[in-house]
Amino acid sequence: MEWGRRSWGVTHRRFVRSQIEHGLVEEEYGYWGFSPANIPEGGYREYGVDAIGMQTEGYQSGGVVTPHAAFLALPYARGEAIANLRAIDRDFGAYHKGFGFRDSVDVRTGRVSDFVLALDQGMIAAALAQELRPGLLQRPFRGGGFASRVRPLLMKERFSI
């Protein structure tokens, strides 16, 4: 991140690393990618990693991973994200040839969500666009008005984990 080297530029990489370590090392699920998602058995829940979340009572990761979270990690851990997505599809059949990746997988039970959400597909398409054409999504915001108002605010930010 050219605007937020001490904020977003640091935080994004740490956030992705925390996701990977939580799923592979801490919980030993063998997969990662935690984000609000459909519960494969029905309903919806916020999934996450306690150490990097904003919920004071914590999050449940509960073995539920969502492919869109791995796609969003592409700029920071490309090889790991691709390997994770391949494994989720190979081991659970999470990719639907007609519609794209299903919303979530409970890797403890093997249950795959019946839902393919437009929101997920939009995040996946945005992540792929950014991977194929870096900066494409930021281009509309580089104009003078937006940049002159937002950039000074970002320069003041200091994030840490």
Beta strands, then each sheet from edge to edge (+ up, - down):
strand 1: 37-38
strand 2: 44-45
strand 3: 64-65
strand 4: 95-96
strand 5: 100-101
strand 6: 105-106
strand 7: 111-112
sheet 1: 1+ 2-
sheet 2: 3+ 6- 7+
sheet 3: 4+ 5-
end
